[in-house]
């Protein structure tokens, strides 16, 4: 879907937003004051996404080379000792041996796990830090590879899995947040032609493109890191075939579904064969909050609702707990709204936070009376 307001500039650094669950006698839910960027995430969920492009990779100096060896005496017919300098072929052989994969246990640590993590990262399977520790993210990456390779998804790096990983080849261009160029532009165009919204097709892999990839990764149930690899390519192809999204409801007019389990908002239209829009979001954290005058439980209740009112631009919370951008209220004080921080985990005080570039045009897509379904 073409979205008319994709190129609108995102409002510069603002306070985090808040909103109020309708069940609370005080109203409910706020957002803490913050000026974090759209791409901020919790360390437990995914690495922070930097706006800046990647630094140039270090390269070996043209002048680097082996030290000069003393000239040999042609008359000396002694054999070289074991201490003789190793040649390049020996060093390359050692490197190959050190990079070979072996089966490792789920509680393993050390060089073998590190080699596994490096290979997973090289092919875009997001194992997390290459630290030699077989943690939950490494296990999830192994499981994701197994699913793609049609191996039982146990999460264990057994002999069959490591053999398949060593032989794995992909034609997918690995792209990371901060990258720039024609490959990024091609990816953005494909995302824009789908229900996802990467922002302007400008060849810069910035926060809006990252958030579009997050939405796809969460929807597909693959490791979420915002970078592009074979798992993401497979997920996008499934989305393009119509195999990834399954609506929970049906209406004779446009409606919205927000899935609390995946933290993804989907807009459907009865006249469209695919969703109109799929967006990354962040709902209520479930953590009780309290300030001098009010309190709440930070819950986004599941249920069936209707968008009943809206406010254009920024709105100060009546509970003095933050600001909301272009809020669309569907359950008392609970709304879809733009926020400058939309992390990968439930973080709001009850509302559904959305990326700013989505919130910029969403009100024009969803009139009052639009059905809203919050599902578990």
Residue frames relative to the residue before (quaternion, step in Angstrom):
aa qw qx qy qz dx dy dz
X 1.0000 0.0000 0.0000 0.0000 0.00 0.00 0.00
X 0.3657 -0.7083 0.5526 0.2434 3.51 -0.90 0.82
X 0.1398 -0.8031 0.5760 0.0601 3.56 -0.79 0.96
X 0.4481 -0.7642 0.3975 0.2392 3.50 -0.41 1.30
X 0.7729 0.3894 -0.2135 0.4532 3.56 0.97 -0.66
X 0.2611 0.8016 -0.5098 0.1715 3.61 1.15 0.42
X 0.7408 0.4386 -0.2432 0.4468 3.55 0.93 -0.83
X 0.4310 0.7004 -0.4754 0.3123 3.60 1.23 0.00
X 0.4812 -0.6770 0.4724 0.2950 3.56 -0.88 0.90
X 0.4431 -0.6781 0.5205 0.2702 3.53 -1.00 0.88
X 0.5339 -0.6357 0.4442 0.3368 3.57 -0.87 0.92
X 0.5205 -0.6765 0.4273 0.2980 3.57 -0.84 1.04
X 0.8215 -0.3340 0.1500 0.4371 3.53 -1.37 0.45
X 0.0020 0.8175 -0.5710 0.0758 3.53 -0.72 1.12
X 0.6293 -0.5126 0.4135 0.4127 3.51 -1.35 0.08
X 0.5370 -0.5947 0.4737 0.3656 3.58 -1.11 0.59
X 0.4521 -0.7353 0.4638 0.1994 3.51 -1.14 0.69
X 0.1605 -0.8004 0.5706 0.0898 3.56 -1.23 0.29
X 0.0200 -0.7995 0.6001 0.0181 3.52 -1.23 0.34
X 0.4564 -0.7466 0.4606 0.1489 3.49 -1.30 0.51
X 0.3594 -0.7089 0.5540 0.2479 3.63 -0.65 0.98
X 0.5008 -0.7047 0.4149 0.2837 3.54 -0.86 0.96
X 0.6036 0.5933 -0.3765 0.3768 3.63 1.11 -0.49
X 0.6290 0.5651 -0.3429 0.4092 3.58 1.07 -0.65
X 0.5037 -0.6520 0.4599 0.3311 3.62 -0.92 0.81
X 0.6890 0.4570 -0.2939 0.4797 3.58 1.11 -0.46
X 0.6287 -0.4706 0.3570 0.5058 3.56 1.25 -0.23
X 0.2567 -0.8191 0.4471 0.2515 3.69 0.13 -1.00
X 0.9283 0.1881 -0.0897 0.3080 3.36 -1.36 0.14
X 0.0353 0.8097 -0.5843 0.0407 3.53 -0.79 1.02
X 0.3552 -0.6723 0.5905 0.2703 3.48 -1.34 0.01
X 0.4621 -0.6791 0.4876 0.2958 3.61 -0.91 0.83
X 0.5759 -0.5704 0.4526 0.3717 3.52 -1.25 0.54
X 0.1770 0.7812 -0.5762 0.1621 3.57 -0.85 1.00
X 0.1690 -0.7647 0.6079 0.1310 3.51 -1.26 0.39
X 0.2868 0.7773 -0.5126 0.2253 3.56 1.12 0.62
X 0.5553 -0.6251 0.4366 0.3321 3.56 -1.18 0.59
X 0.7069 -0.4646 0.3279 0.4207 3.56 -1.32 0.41
X 0.7319 0.4717 -0.2466 0.4254 3.56 0.96 -0.82
X 0.4049 0.7279 -0.4824 0.2712 3.64 1.23 0.05
X 0.0181 0.7876 -0.6157 0.0163 3.59 -0.95 0.83
X 0.5647 -0.5660 0.4609 0.3851 3.54 -1.30 0.25
X 0.5692 -0.6030 0.4297 0.3573 3.54 -1.11 0.71
X 0.6528 0.5245 -0.3251 0.4394 3.58 1.11 -0.62
X 0.7031 0.4648 -0.2737 0.4634 3.57 1.16 -0.41
X 0.7661 -0.2176 0.1890 0.5744 3.56 0.80 -0.93
X 0.5897 -0.5731 0.4141 0.3903 3.62 -1.13 0.42
X 0.5724 -0.5863 0.4399 0.3675 3.55 -1.15 0.63
X 0.3366 -0.7360 0.5557 0.1904 3.55 -1.10 0.76
X 0.2709 -0.7766 0.5484 0.1509 3.56 -0.64 1.09
X 0.4792 -0.6671 0.4914 0.2896 3.57 -1.06 0.78
X 0.6531 0.5401 -0.3292 0.4163 3.57 1.02 -0.74
X 0.5582 -0.6015 0.4542 0.3469 3.54 -1.20 0.53
X 0.6423 -0.5408 0.3678 0.3996 3.57 -1.21 0.40
X 0.4844 -0.6398 0.5018 0.3228 3.54 -1.11 0.66
X 0.5998 -0.5566 0.4186 0.3939 3.54 -1.20 0.48
X 0.4697 -0.6727 0.4928 0.2899 3.54 -0.95 0.88
X 0.5137 -0.6372 0.4716 0.3282 3.55 -1.04 0.77
X 0.1378 -0.7800 0.6061 0.0727 3.56 -1.05 0.77
X 0.5635 -0.5915 0.4461 0.3656 3.53 -1.19 0.50
X 0.5304 -0.6316 0.4642 0.3228 3.54 -1.09 0.75
X 0.5338 -0.6263 0.4652 0.3262 3.56 -1.08 0.77
X 0.6834 0.4970 -0.2843 0.4529 3.52 1.18 -0.59
X 0.5196 0.6517 -0.4213 0.3574 3.57 1.20 -0.25
X 0.2654 0.7561 -0.5701 0.1814 3.57 -1.02 0.71
X 0.6920 -0.4600 0.3218 0.4538 3.57 -1.23 0.10
X 0.5408 -0.6074 0.4680 0.3459 3.52 -1.14 0.62
X 0.5859 -0.5868 0.4189 0.3700 3.57 -1.15 0.58
X 0.2891 -0.7510 0.5670 0.1758 3.59 -0.85 0.94
X 0.5709 -0.5842 0.4332 0.3809 3.57 -1.10 0.59
X 0.5533 -0.6132 0.4445 0.3469 3.57 -1.08 0.75
X 0.3823 -0.7364 0.5137 0.2184 3.57 -0.94 0.87
X 0.4323 -0.6717 0.5411 0.2629 3.51 -1.23 0.56
X 0.4272 -0.7331 0.4568 0.2671 3.63 -0.52 1.13
X 0.6685 0.5112 -0.3119 0.4411 3.57 1.11 -0.55
X 0.5804 0.5902 -0.3711 0.4208 3.57 1.27 -0.26
X 0.0668 -0.8345 0.5466 0.0162 3.60 -0.40 1.17
X 0.3578 0.7296 -0.5091 0.2838 3.58 1.16 0.48
X 0.4813 -0.6564 0.4951 0.3040 3.56 -1.14 0.63
X 0.5740 -0.5951 0.4210 0.3731 3.59 -1.08 0.63
X 0.4497 -0.6791 0.5096 0.2772 3.54 -1.09 0.70
X 0.6613 -0.4987 0.3766 0.4149 3.59 -1.31 0.21
X 0.6508 0.5298 -0.3205 0.4394 3.57 1.19 -0.40
X 0.4061 0.7231 -0.4782 0.2889 3.59 1.23 0.04
X 0.6038 -0.5766 0.3978 0.3803 3.59 -1.08 0.69
X 0.4360 -0.6894 0.5177 0.2581 3.57 -1.06 0.85
X 0.3917 -0.7181 0.5159 0.2547 3.57 -1.00 0.73
X 0.7250 -0.4496 0.2992 0.4275 3.57 -1.34 0.23
X 0.6212 0.5583 -0.3530 0.4217 3.60 0.99 -0.75
X 0.6416 0.5180 -0.3257 0.4626 3.58 1.03 -0.83
X 0.6677 0.5035 -0.3056 0.4552 3.57 0.92 -0.89
X 0.6467 0.5111 -0.3249 0.4636 3.58 0.97 -0.81
X 0.6294 0.5287 -0.3366 0.4594 3.58 1.01 -0.75
X 0.6357 0.5204 -0.3243 0.4690 3.57 1.01 -0.82
X 0.6511 0.5146 -0.3193 0.4575 3.58 0.96 -0.84
X 0.6397 0.5159 -0.3360 0.4601 3.58 0.99 -0.80
X 0.6628 0.5048 -0.3142 0.4551 3.56 0.93 -0.89
X 0.6794 0.4993 -0.3006 0.4458 3.58 0.95 -0.84
X 0.7049 0.4480 -0.2710 0.4785 3.61 1.16 -0.47
X 0.4651 0.6710 -0.4554 0.3551 3.59 1.26 -0.06
X 0.3856 -0.7348 0.5167 0.2106 3.53 -1.03 0.85
X 0.0649 -0.7563 0.6492 0.0481 3.52 -1.19 0.68
X 0.6053 -0.5471 0.4236 0.3936 3.54 -1.20 0.45
X 0.0574 -0.7963 0.6021 0.0046 3.58 -0.99 0.87
X 0.4988 -0.6499 0.4897 0.2985 3.53 -1.18 0.62
X 0.6408 -0.5499 0.3807 0.3769 3.55 -1.25 0.45
X 0.7238 0.3706 -0.2421 0.5293 3.60 1.17 -0.47
X 0.3710 0.7628 -0.4597 0.2631 3.57 1.27 0.34
X 0.0898 -0.7639 0.6367 0.0549 3.52 -1.32 0.43
X 0.6381 0.5747 -0.3793 0.3446 3.55 -1.23 0.40
X 0.8216 -0.3007 0.1915 0.4449 3.50 -1.39 -0.26
X 0.6403 0.5357 -0.3416 0.4316 3.60 0.97 -0.76
X 0.6554 0.4863 -0.3064 0.4901 3.58 1.01 -0.79
X 0.6328 0.5366 -0.3297 0.4504 3.56 1.01 -0.80
X 0.6385 0.5130 -0.3252 0.4726 3.60 0.99 -0.80
X 0.6278 0.5269 -0.3247 0.4720 3.58 1.04 -0.78
X 0.6715 0.5028 -0.3008 0.4537 3.58 0.88 -0.93
X 0.6375 0.5290 -0.3309 0.4518 3.58 0.98 -0.81
X 0.6714 0.4886 -0.3070 0.4651 3.58 0.93 -0.87
X 0.6338 0.5204 -0.3285 0.4685 3.61 1.00 -0.77
X 0.6688 0.4961 -0.2955 0.4682 3.58 0.93 -0.91
X 0.6214 0.5624 -0.3427 0.4245 3.58 0.98 -0.82
X 0.7562 0.3638 -0.1948 0.5078 3.57 1.03 -0.79
X 0.6011 -0.6382 0.3354 0.3448 3.59 1.23 0.37
X 0.4686 0.7034 -0.4307 0.3164 3.60 1.11 0.57
X 0.4170 -0.7850 0.4125 0.1993 3.60 1.27 0.45
X 0.1233 0.8242 -0.5439 0.0985 3.63 0.48 1.14
X 0.5483 -0.5896 0.4115 0.4271 3.58 1.25 -0.10
X 0.7938 -0.2774 0.1934 0.5055 3.61 -1.18 -0.38
X 0.3779 -0.6858 0.5700 0.2489 3.57 -1.06 0.79
X 0.2002 0.8278 -0.4822 0.2052 3.53 0.24 1.34
X 0.5367 -0.6552 0.3976 0.3530 3.59 1.26 0.10
X 0.6299 0.5047 -0.3431 0.4804 3.61 1.24 0.23
X 0.3416 -0.7541 0.5313 0.1798 3.57 -0.73 1.11
X 0.0721 0.8369 -0.5322 0.1058 3.56 0.32 1.31
X 0.7784 -0.3588 0.2388 0.4565 3.59 -1.30 -0.11
X 0.6737 0.4928 -0.3154 0.4514 3.60 0.97 -0.75
X 0.6190 0.5094 -0.3469 0.4868 3.58 1.07 -0.62
X 0.6399 0.5193 -0.3213 0.4665 3.57 0.96 -0.82
X 0.6561 0.5039 -0.3109 0.4679 3.60 0.97 -0.84
X 0.6432 0.5162 -0.3224 0.4647 3.58 1.04 -0.75
X 0.6310 0.5148 -0.3301 0.4773 3.59 1.02 -0.79
X 0.6579 0.5096 -0.3096 0.4600 3.57 0.93 -0.87
X 0.6392 0.5243 -0.3230 0.4607 3.59 1.00 -0.80
X 0.6447 0.5009 -0.3223 0.4791 3.58 1.00 -0.81
X 0.6401 0.5375 -0.3300 0.4387 3.57 0.92 -0.87
X 0.6453 0.5160 -0.3223 0.4620 3.58 0.97 -0.83
X 0.6758 0.4856 -0.2954 0.4692 3.57 0.94 -0.87
X 0.7211 0.4302 -0.2341 0.4900 3.58 1.09 -0.78
X 0.4293 -0.7228 0.4405 0.3150 3.59 1.32 0.11
X 0.4278 0.6294 -0.4990 0.4146 3.52 0.95 1.09
X 0.6199 -0.5332 0.3978 0.4162 3.59 -1.09 0.60
X 0.3463 -0.7799 0.4931 0.1694 3.56 -0.63 1.19
X 0.0743 0.8326 -0.5383 0.1073 3.55 0.35 1.29
X 0.4113 -0.6982 0.4831 0.3315 3.58 1.14 -0.58
X 0.5935 0.5508 -0.3641 0.4601 3.60 1.30 0.00
X 0.3501 -0.7313 0.5481 0.2054 3.57 -0.93 0.91
X 0.0434 0.8243 -0.5589 0.0789 3.55 0.44 1.26
X 0.7525 -0.4100 0.2584 0.4459 3.57 -1.31 0.13
X 0.6533 0.5131 -0.3262 0.4512 3.61 0.93 -0.83
X 0.6666 0.5158 -0.3049 0.4435 3.57 0.95 -0.87
X 0.6969 0.4607 -0.2944 0.4641 3.59 0.81 -0.94
X 0.6101 0.5347 -0.3600 0.4607 3.60 1.09 -0.59
X 0.6598 0.4940 -0.3062 0.4763 3.57 0.98 -0.83
X 0.6495 0.5176 -0.3188 0.4567 3.58 1.03 -0.79
X 0.6374 0.5222 -0.3321 0.4591 3.59 1.01 -0.74
X 0.7278 0.4212 -0.2364 0.4869 3.58 1.05 -0.77
X 0.4937 0.7048 -0.4103 0.3019 3.59 1.26 -0.25
X 0.0062 0.7647 -0.6439 0.0246 3.53 -0.98 0.94
X 0.0252 -0.7975 0.6028 0.0074 3.57 -1.03 0.72
X 0.3618 -0.7287 0.5398 0.2160 3.52 -1.10 0.71
X 0.4663 0.6898 -0.4351 0.3425 3.56 1.32 0.07
X 0.4050 -0.6983 0.5414 0.2350 3.57 -0.91 0.94
X 0.2974 -0.7472 0.5675 0.1768 3.59 -0.68 1.09
X 0.0208 -0.8007 0.5972 -0.0414 3.56 -0.73 1.13
X 0.1627 -0.7920 0.5839 0.0725 3.55 -0.98 0.88
X 0.6484 -0.5061 0.3987 0.4055 3.52 -1.26 0.50
X 0.7333 0.3615 -0.2985 0.4923 3.55 -0.88 0.98
X 0.5369 0.6303 -0.4071 0.3857 3.59 1.23 -0.29
X 0.1242 -0.7741 0.6163 0.0743 3.56 -1.26 0.48
X 0.5353 0.6539 -0.4469 0.2936 3.54 -1.19 0.47
X 0.7666 -0.3937 0.2663 0.4318 3.51 -1.38 -0.05
X 0.6282 0.5406 -0.3466 0.4394 3.59 1.01 -0.75
X 0.6372 0.5092 -0.3207 0.4816 3.59 1.04 -0.77
X 0.6470 0.5284 -0.3175 0.4488 3.56 0.97 -0.86
X 0.6404 0.5148 -0.3224 0.4701 3.58 1.01 -0.80
X 0.6414 0.5144 -0.3207 0.4703 3.57 0.99 -0.82
X 0.6582 0.5159 -0.3139 0.4496 3.59 0.85 -0.93
X 0.6416 0.5248 -0.3304 0.4514 3.57 0.99 -0.80
X 0.6519 0.5044 -0.3145 0.4709 3.58 0.99 -0.80
X 0.6478 0.5092 -0.3177 0.4692 3.58 0.98 -0.83
X 0.6700 0.5041 -0.2957 0.4577 3.57 0.97 -0.89
X 0.6508 0.5021 -0.3124 0.4761 3.59 1.14 -0.56
X 0.6365 0.4632 -0.3115 0.5322 3.56 1.32 -0.20
X 0.6847 -0.4651 0.3300 0.4538 3.65 -1.17 -0.14
X 0.5555 0.6062 -0.3971 0.4078 3.61 1.24 -0.10
X 0.2378 -0.7797 0.5666 0.1209 3.58 -1.18 0.55
X 0.1069 -0.8339 0.5401 0.0380 3.62 -0.22 1.25
X 0.5638 -0.5611 0.4070 0.4490 3.59 1.24 0.01
X 0.7952 -0.2809 0.1985 0.4994 3.60 -1.19 -0.35
X 0.3948 -0.6766 0.5656 0.2578 3.57 -1.10 0.74
X 0.2002 0.8301 -0.4773 0.2072 3.54 0.32 1.33
X 0.5385 -0.6563 0.3947 0.3516 3.60 1.23 0.07
X 0.6271 0.5003 -0.3449 0.4873 3.60 1.25 0.24
X 0.2963 -0.7740 0.5404 0.1454 3.58 -0.59 1.21
X 0.1256 0.8311 -0.5210 0.1485 3.54 0.37 1.31
X 0.8095 -0.3123 0.1891 0.4598 3.59 -1.30 -0.16
X 0.6659 0.5056 -0.3342 0.4350 3.63 0.91 -0.76
X 0.6345 0.4954 -0.3288 0.4939 3.58 1.06 -0.70
X 0.6116 0.5479 -0.3376 0.4602 3.58 1.01 -0.80
X 0.6891 0.4855 -0.2929 0.4512 3.60 0.85 -0.94
X 0.6128 0.5246 -0.3494 0.4767 3.59 1.11 -0.61
X 0.6607 0.4886 -0.3047 0.4816 3.59 0.98 -0.82
X 0.5842 0.5617 -0.3647 0.4585 3.59 1.06 -0.70
X 0.6586 0.5174 -0.3163 0.4456 3.58 0.85 -0.98
X 0.6608 0.5015 -0.3027 0.4693 3.57 0.95 -0.88
X 0.6695 0.5037 -0.3016 0.4550 3.58 0.89 -0.93
X 0.6612 0.4944 -0.3137 0.4691 3.59 0.92 -0.84
X 0.6458 0.5273 -0.3113 0.4560 3.56 0.98 -0.87
X 0.7283 0.4320 -0.2302 0.4796 3.59 0.99 -0.87
X 0.4085 -0.7358 0.4568 0.2881 3.59 1.23 -0.27
X 0.4716 0.6378 -0.4651 0.3930 3.58 1.08 0.73
X 0.6877 -0.4588 0.3281 0.4571 3.63 -1.19 0.30
X 0.2871 -0.7883 0.5307 0.1205 3.54 -0.80 1.07
X 0.1814 0.7877 -0.5726 0.1371 3.58 -0.49 1.20
X 0.5030 -0.6882 0.4072 0.3280 3.61 1.24 -0.08
X 0.5993 0.5321 -0.3696 0.4702 3.58 1.28 -0.06
X 0.4321 -0.7071 0.5022 0.2472 3.58 -1.26 0.31
X 0.1539 0.7772 -0.5938 0.1401 3.54 -0.87 1.03
X 0.7877 -0.3494 0.2117 0.4612 3.59 -1.25 -0.18
X 0.6129 0.5383 -0.3596 0.4531 3.60 1.07 -0.62
X 0.6582 0.5016 -0.3027 0.4727 3.57 1.00 -0.83
X 0.6248 0.5338 -0.3297 0.4647 3.56 1.02 -0.80
X 0.6546 0.5021 -0.3080 0.4739 3.56 0.95 -0.87
X 0.6544 0.5154 -0.3133 0.4560 3.58 0.97 -0.85
X 0.6631 0.4982 -0.3164 0.4605 3.60 0.93 -0.84
X 0.6366 0.5156 -0.3354 0.4652 3.59 1.00 -0.73
X 0.6340 0.5126 -0.3265 0.4781 3.57 1.04 -0.73
X 0.6372 0.5146 -0.3236 0.4737 3.57 1.02 -0.77
X 0.6631 0.5114 -0.3014 0.4560 3.57 0.95 -0.88
X 0.6760 0.4692 -0.2872 0.4903 3.60 1.15 -0.60
X 0.4887 -0.6671 0.4296 0.3628 3.56 1.25 -0.26
X 0.5107 0.6765 -0.3952 0.3540 3.59 1.26 0.34
X 0.6583 0.5682 -0.2990 0.3929 3.61 1.21 -0.27
X 0.7659 0.3354 -0.1667 0.5226 3.58 1.05 -0.76
X 0.0173 -0.7794 0.6262 -0.0077 3.55 -0.99 0.90
X 0.3201 -0.7739 0.5142 0.1849 3.57 -0.43 1.19
X 0.3903 -0.7325 0.5177 0.2075 3.54 -1.14 0.75
X 0.7804 0.2463 -0.1095 0.5642 3.58 1.23 -0.43
X 0.1808 -0.7618 0.6077 0.1333 3.54 -1.34 0.03
X 0.0119 0.7935 -0.6065 0.0491 3.57 -0.97 0.92
X 0.4781 -0.6448 0.5045 0.3179 3.55 -1.28 0.22
X 0.7278 0.2566 -0.2292 0.5932 3.57 1.30 0.35
X 0.7238 -0.4425 0.2995 0.4366 3.56 -1.26 0.28
X 0.0325 0.7929 -0.6079 0.0263 3.56 -1.10 0.76
X 0.3491 -0.7285 0.5629 0.1748 3.54 -1.37 0.37
X 0.0692 -0.7585 0.6450 0.0621 3.54 -1.17 0.73
X 0.0716 -0.7637 0.6388 0.0600 3.56 -1.04 0.80
X 0.2345 -0.7876 0.5620 0.0942 3.55 -0.68 1.17
X 0.3528 -0.7622 0.5071 0.1937 3.57 -0.49 1.20
X 0.6479 0.5389 -0.3280 0.4268 3.61 1.07 -0.65
X 0.7685 0.3175 -0.1845 0.5240 3.60 1.02 -0.72
X 0.3046 -0.7576 0.5115 0.2676 3.60 1.25 -0.40
X 0.4976 0.6161 -0.4384 0.4249 3.56 0.91 1.01
X 0.2335 -0.7452 0.6108 0.1302 3.56 -1.03 0.91
X 0.0478 -0.7909 0.6100 0.0015 3.57 -0.96 0.92
X 0.1826 -0.7645 0.6122 0.0857 3.56 -0.93 0.98
X 0.1172 -0.8012 0.5863 0.0248 3.56 -0.82 1.08
X 0.1091 -0.7574 0.6387 0.0807 3.52 -1.29 0.47
X 0.4957 -0.6870 0.4309 0.3109 3.64 -0.77 0.90
X 0.6877 0.4802 -0.2841 0.4645 3.60 1.15 -0.49
X 0.6615 0.4860 -0.3014 0.4851 3.61 1.28 -0.06
X 0.4497 -0.7067 0.4851 0.2511 3.56 -1.03 0.81
X 0.7557 0.2151 -0.1446 0.6014 3.58 1.27 -0.28
X 0.6738 -0.4755 0.3406 0.4515 3.61 -1.19 0.27
X 0.5083 -0.6388 0.4895 0.3065 3.55 -1.16 0.61
X 0.8006 -0.0433 0.0862 0.5915 3.57 1.01 -0.84
X 0.0593 -0.7498 0.6577 0.0413 3.54 -1.14 0.75
X 0.0340 0.8318 -0.5489 0.0751 3.58 -0.67 1.08
X 0.5159 -0.5812 0.5503 0.3053 3.50 -1.27 0.66
X 0.0626 0.7983 -0.5972 0.0466 3.59 -1.06 0.73
X 0.2056 -0.7553 0.6070 0.1374 3.54 -1.35 0.06
X 0.1840 -0.8175 0.5421 0.0630 3.57 -0.59 1.19
X 0.8000 -0.3260 0.2164 0.4548 3.56 -1.32 -0.27
X 0.4772 -0.7108 0.4539 0.2470 3.56 -0.94 0.95
X 0.4112 -0.7105 0.4732 0.3196 3.57 1.15 -0.52
X 0.5620 0.6004 -0.3827 0.4211 3.59 1.29 0.02
X 0.4438 -0.6919 0.4907 0.2889 3.63 -0.72 0.96
X 0.0906 -0.7895 0.6056 0.0420 3.56 -1.09 0.71
X 0.0249 -0.7921 0.6098 0.0020 3.54 -1.25 0.42
X 0.0458 -0.7546 0.6514 0.0643 3.54 -1.13 0.72
X 0.7985 -0.3269 0.1810 0.4721 3.60 -1.19 -0.20
X 0.8177 0.2630 -0.1119 0.4997 3.58 1.01 -0.76
X 0.8041 0.2418 -0.0933 0.5350 3.59 1.12 -0.52
X 0.0672 -0.7729 0.6275 0.0656 3.55 -1.34 0.24
X 0.0282 0.7964 -0.6033 0.0314 3.57 -1.26 0.36
X 0.4989 -0.6862 0.4636 0.2554 3.55 -1.34 0.11
X 0.4049 -0.7527 0.4503 0.2582 3.62 1.25 0.15
X 0.4169 0.7083 -0.4621 0.3332 3.59 0.94 0.89
X 0.1887 -0.7148 0.6595 0.1358 3.53 -1.16 0.79
X 0.2581 -0.8145 0.4943 0.1600 3.61 -0.12 1.22
X 0.4363 -0.6448 0.5575 0.2882 3.55 -1.17 0.66
X 0.4092 0.7065 -0.5148 0.2616 3.56 -1.15 0.58
X 0.5292 -0.6123 0.4928 0.3197 3.53 -1.38 -0.10
X 0.0228 0.8163 -0.5690 0.0966 3.55 -0.70 1.15
X 0.2799 -0.7273 0.5960 0.1936 3.56 -1.36 -0.08
X 0.4619 -0.6378 0.5263 0.3207 3.58 -1.02 0.74
X 0.1091 -0.8545 0.5079 -0.0039 3.56 -0.52 1.22
X 0.8052 -0.0079 0.0148 0.5928 3.60 1.15 -0.50
X 0.1344 -0.7910 0.5953 0.0425 3.54 -1.29 0.36
X 0.1609 -0.7443 0.6357 0.1268 3.53 -1.30 0.32
X 0.3623 -0.7319 0.5351 0.2160 3.57 -0.88 0.93
X 0.8158 0.2254 -0.1809 0.5010 3.55 -1.01 0.83
X 0.7578 -0.3695 0.2859 0.4556 3.52 -1.25 -0.55
X 0.0851 -0.7850 0.6132 0.0239 3.52 -1.08 0.82
X 0.3522 -0.7213 0.5590 0.2077 3.56 -0.86 0.99
X 0.4915 -0.6657 0.4754 0.2989 3.58 -0.88 0.93
X 0.4937 -0.6607 0.4818 0.2960 3.55 -1.03 0.81
X 0.6637 0.4844 -0.2997 0.4849 3.57 1.24 -0.31
X 0.4347 -0.7184 0.4413 0.3166 3.56 1.32 0.19
X 0.5294 0.6431 -0.3954 0.3871 3.56 0.95 0.88
X 0.8242 -0.1679 0.0852 0.5340 3.62 1.07 0.43
X 0.4377 -0.6798 0.5301 0.2554 3.53 -1.39 -0.15
X 0.2108 -0.7626 0.6038 0.0971 3.54 -1.20 0.71
X 0.2539 -0.7747 0.5599 0.1476 3.58 -0.95 0.86
X 0.8481 -0.0810 -0.0009 0.5236 3.57 -0.76 1.15
X 0.1003 0.8416 -0.5275 0.0578 3.64 0.79 0.90
X 0.1515 -0.7346 0.6565 0.0800 3.53 -1.19 0.80
X 0.1988 -0.8299 0.5141 0.0863 3.58 -0.19 1.29
X 0.0308 -0.8231 0.5669 -0.0122 3.55 -0.85 1.01
X 0.7841 0.1361 -0.0947 0.5981 3.62 1.25 -0.12
X 0.7819 -0.2473 0.1290 0.5575 3.55 0.18 1.29
X 0.8153 -0.1855 0.1671 0.5224 3.56 -0.62 -1.15
X 0.5447 0.6125 -0.4003 0.4097 3.60 1.26 0.13
X 0.0199 0.8229 -0.5606 0.0903 3.56 -0.80 1.06
X 0.4274 -0.5496 0.6204 0.3611 3.48 -1.44 0.10
X 0.1758 0.7979 -0.5644 0.1174 3.61 -0.86 0.84
X 0.5562 -0.6005 0.4623 0.3411 3.53 -1.24 0.41
X 0.0061 -0.7808 0.6245 -0.0190 3.54 -1.17 0.70
X 0.4659 -0.6808 0.4894 0.2827 3.55 -1.12 0.62
X 0.7325 0.2541 -0.2062 0.5970 3.57 1.29 -0.11
X 0.1002 0.7686 -0.6218 0.1126 3.56 -0.60 1.21
X 0.0867 -0.8465 0.5239 0.0383 3.59 0.27 1.23
X 0.6709 -0.5321 0.3634 0.3671 3.53 -1.35 0.14
X 0.7099 0.4017 -0.2359 0.5282 3.58 1.24 -0.17
X 0.6152 -0.5239 0.4059 0.4270 3.65 -1.16 0.35
X 0.0512 0.8525 -0.5102 0.1015 3.58 -0.52 1.15
X 0.5914 0.6029 -0.3757 0.3817 3.60 1.19 -0.25
X 0.5360 -0.6007 0.4786 0.3504 3.53 -1.35 -0.12
X 0.8092 -0.1913 0.0751 0.5504 3.58 1.19 0.49
X 0.6487 0.5008 -0.3156 0.4783 3.56 1.09 -0.67
X 0.4244 -0.6413 0.5567 0.3141 3.56 -1.35 -0.01
X 0.2477 -0.7750 0.5672 0.1277 3.57 -0.44 1.21
X 0.0768 -0.7808 0.6196 0.0233 3.54 -1.09 0.80
X 0.6142 -0.5338 0.4086 0.4133 3.61 -1.15 0.44
X 0.6108 -0.6029 0.3765 0.3488 3.55 -1.05 0.77
X 0.6778 0.4922 -0.3239 0.4399 3.62 0.90 -0.78
X 0.6054 0.5172 -0.3555 0.4894 3.59 1.23 -0.39
X 0.6826 0.4996 -0.2838 0.4516 3.57 0.89 -0.98
X 0.5384 0.6413 -0.3998 0.3728 3.58 1.19 -0.47
X 0.8226 0.2205 -0.0989 0.5147 3.60 0.89 -0.89
X 0.4440 0.7325 -0.4419 0.2665 3.61 1.22 -0.26
X 0.6225 0.5485 -0.3743 0.4143 3.68 0.88 -0.71
X 0.6554 0.5046 -0.3257 0.4579 3.62 1.04 -0.65
X 0.6624 0.4997 -0.2944 0.4741 3.59 1.25 -0.40
X 0.7878 0.2788 -0.1128 0.5374 3.58 1.14 -0.66
X 0.1614 -0.8059 0.5631 0.0860 3.63 -0.11 1.22
X 0.6416 -0.4690 0.4127 0.4450 3.56 -1.28 0.19
X 0.7052 0.3976 -0.3279 0.4869 3.55 -0.97 0.89
X 0.4858 0.6600 -0.4403 0.3668 3.60 1.26 -0.11
X 0.4118 -0.7078 0.5100 0.2632 3.62 -0.76 0.96
X 0.1118 -0.7706 0.6263 0.0369 3.55 -1.11 0.83
X 0.0602 -0.7858 0.6155 0.0107 3.55 -0.89 0.98
X 0.1297 -0.7600 0.6346 0.0533 3.55 -0.73 1.14
X 0.0513 -0.8363 0.5450 -0.0313 3.57 -0.43 1.24
X 0.5105 -0.6464 0.4795 0.3027 3.55 -1.19 0.60
